[in-house]
Amino acid sequence: MNTADENAAVERALGGPLVVGVDGSEPSLRAADWAADEAALRGVPLRVVYACLWDRYEGAALARDIGEPTELPLPQNVVGAAAERARARHPGLRVTVDVVFEEPENALVRAARNASALIVGTRGRSGLAERLLGSVSLTVAAHADCPVIVLRASHDNQATPPVRGRVVVGVGEDTKESEAVRFAAEEARRRGVPLEAVRAWRCPAHEPGGYPLMVGEPTRQHEEQAVEELEAALRDLPADVDVRRRTVEGHARRALLDASHSADLLVVGASRRKGHLGLQLGRTAHAVLHHSACPVAIVPHPRHDA
């Protein structure tokens, strides 16, 4: 980790601002509502960011000159509306706004460097669009240095009070990568709700090797290993966190998607890979981002340099 990364990590640990990306759409404003709740929970400022390109506004001006209608809002109006909604929800919340004239993906990833978390919403104007994640949200979730919380149009626009009363975290095989578990535990504690830790496991297809009397033994071994890995991942959590453990046989993405239907927030980790730029989101992260029934937090594990 270089000096810049270390400084950013320290700022996040000290309670850096919570950043929300907006674009003037109703889903993004609803994400700003959710972000205001989250910032108030954390006791940190909220920073509203709108990133756009100059040529889009030049195009809008040209459309007006030739008599064509345009629905593009002014950048200042976009961030102003989001900030006004945030202050109305939490009058004591410190809110700042920022308009950046560049690609949204780049601007938000850079804004995330010193943020405690970044929140983005996705549009969902049709059944298909509602099931697909926007390119900006996916890119930001894959490359931001801080946790990224993604909301779709069908998700609740409030972080509190809890609607379903629990936070769910997916626990993988690598128990050393505990950033996601710690993040989920803090989210559950702030909300005063239980944390449900889910560890999925599968018995490899080639076992038990064709011996009917041994069918149960390999299965039991894999399940016991999953229980041990789950316990290891939760070992260092504070005693005041109400933790509920669950092991599930099957694919992790299916287990977590099922759990999302009764959760207020679903948390999954994303690992850095040597020789690659940014986060490499695996199948499980992709699946929950596209199909979760509740907001999803993607939590990056520390970078491991080659």
N, C-alpha and C positions, 0 to 999 in steps of 0.2 A: 504494500500500500504506500503510495507516494505522499508527500507533504500535503498537497491539495486535498487528497482523499481523506487524510487524517483530520485536517481542519474541518472539512465538511461533516465528518462523522462526529466530531466533538460538538459542533453546532447543533446537529440533530439530537444528540444525547442531552444537551442543555435545554431542549424545548424549542427547536427551530419552528418557524411558522408552518402552518398547514396550508398547502397550495391547492387551489381548485382551478381547473381549466374550463373556460366557458366560451361559447361561440354564438350566443344569442338564441339558440334553440330552447324549447321548453325542457327537454331532457337535461341540458346543461344547467339551466336555472334550478331545476329540481336537485341536481347534484350539488349546486351551491348551497341549497337549503340543508342537505345532508352534511356538507362540509362545515357549515356554521355550527350545527349540533356537535360535530366531532371536535371542532376547535374549542368550543365551550367546555366540552368534557375534559379535554387535555389542558385547558388553561393556557393556550397559546394563541398568537394572532392568526388571522385568516388573510391570506394573500390571494386575490382574484386576478387571474391572468387570462388575457385574450390575445392570442397570436394570430396574425393574418399577414397576407402579402400585399404590397402596394398595388400590384397590377390588378388585383381583384377589385380594388376601389377605383382605379383608373378605368377599368371595364364598366363599373357601375355608372361612373360619370358619363362615359361615352354613350351608354344605353339611354341615359336621361336626355342627352343632347339630341339623339335621333328619335326621341319620343317613345322609347321602349320602357316598360315598367321594370323596376328593380325592387327586390325585397331585402337587399343587403342592409343591415343596420349599421349605424356609425359605431366605431369601436368604443368611444367614450360612453355611448348609451348602453352598450352591452355590459361593460364592467360596472357601470353605475347602477343598472337595474339589479344585478346580482348582489352588489354591495348593499344596496338599500334593503333587499329581502333579508340578507344576513343580519343586518343591524336591527331590523324589525323583530326577528326571531330571538335575538340575544342583544338587548340594548347595551350591555356593558362590553361587548366583544370589540376588540380592536381589529378593524378591517382596512386593508390597503388594496389599491388596484394598480394594475400594470398592463399597458398595451405594448405588444412587441410585434414589429413588422418583419416577420420571418415565418418559415414553415412551423406549424403548430407542434409537430413532433420534436423538432430541435429545441424550440423555446421551452417546452414543458420538461423535457429531459434535463435541460440546464437549470431550470427553476427548482428541480427536485434535488439538486446537489446539497443544498443546505436546509432542506425541508424535513420536518418530522414525518410527513406523509403527503402524498399527492392524490387528489381525487378527480376522476373524470367520469363524465356520463356519455352514453351512446344513444344515438337516435334509433327509433323503432317505429317507422311509419307503416309497416306492413307485417304480416305474419313472418315472412322470410327475413325481413330486415331486423325484426325483433330477436331472431335467433342467431343472427350473425353479428360479430363484433366489428366496430369501426376500425379502420386502419390506424387512426391516431391513437385510440385506446390500446390497441394491441402493441403498437410500436413502443409507446410509453411504458406499458407494463413490462415489456421485454428488456428495456434498457435503462430505466431509472435507477438511481442509486438508493433511493428510499422506498419504503413500502408504497404500493400503488393500489388504491381502492377503486374498483370499476363498478358503476351502476348502469343498468339498462333501464329503458323507459318503464318496464313493468315492475321495477323494484320500488320499495317504499322510499319516500323522500325524507325520511327522518331517521337519525341514528338513535334518538331517544324520544319518548320513552320506549323501551323494548316492546316490539310487537309480538315476538314469539318467545323471547326470554332465554336465548342461549347463543353462544359463539361456538362455532365448530372449527377445528383445526385438523388438517390431514398430517399424519405422521408417517414419514418414509422410512426406508431401511437405514439411512445414515443418521444415527442418533446424535452425531457430533454437530450436525447442522441444525441448531436449536433456535435460530433467530425467529422462525415462524411461530414456534411454540411460545416463546417469550412474548412476542407481539400479541398473539391471541390471548394469552393469559392477562396481559395488561388491558386489552379491550374488554374482556369479560369482567375484570375487577372494576373498571371505570363504570360499567353499566350496572354492576351489581347482579350479574346473571351467571349461571354455571358455564364452565368451559367443557365442551365435549371433544375429547381427543379420539380420532378414528384412525385405526391402523388396519389396512386391508392386507390380506395375505392370500396366496394361491399355492396349491400343491402342483408341482410340475407335471405336465401331461404324461411323461414317461414313467412316473412312479404309480403304483408300487412294484412294477416289473412283472405283473402277471401272476402273482401269488395271492389268491383270494383271502387266505387267512391273515395276510399282512396288510390288508387294505387300510385298516384304521391306524396303524402305527406311524407311517410317514405323515399322514394327515395331522395326527396329534402332535408330532414333532414340529411341523410348520406352524401350527397354531400356538404352541408353547413358545416358539421363538418369537412370534409376533407379539405375544404378551410381554416377553422380556424386553423387546425393543421399545415397546410402548412405555413400559415402566422406566427404562433408562432415559427416554426423552423427557419424561415428566419429573424426573428425580429432583431437579433443582428449583422447581417452581415454589413461590411463596406459599406458606401454609394457609393463608387466608383466601386462596383461590379455590373455589368449589369445582373440583375436577371430576369428570365422569368419563371413564375409560370404556372403549368399545373396539373390539376386533371383529372384522368382517371378512368372510371368505369371498373372494372375487376380485374384480378389477377395482383399483383405487378410485378411478374417475367415476365409476358407477356408484360406489359407496358414498362418495362425497356429494354427488349430484342428488342422490336420494336424501342425504342429510340436509341439503340446502333448503328443502321445502319446509323445514321446521326450524330454520335458523335466521338470526338477524344479520349475521356476518359469517362468511366462510373464508378461512385463511389457509393458504398454501405457500410453500417455499419454492424458491427458484435458485438454482446453483450456478455460480460462475464456473466457466470451463477454461482451462489453460489454452491459450492460442486462439481464443474466440473473442470477439468484441461483444460487450454487453451480456445480458442474460440470455441463456438458451432455454426457452420455455419448452418443457416436455409435453407429452400427450395429456397428462393429467391437468396441468395448468391450462393448456389450450381448451380442453373439454369444459372445465368449470367456468372459464371466462366466457365461453360462447353459450353455455346452457344453464348456468346456475339460476336457481329461483330466488336467490338473495344476492346482495352485494358481495363482491369477491375482493379480498386483499391478497396481492402478490408480494411476498416478502423476500427480498434478495438476501442470500447468504453472503458472508464476507468474501471478497475477491481473493483467489489463490493464484498468485502470479507464478509464471513458469520460471 
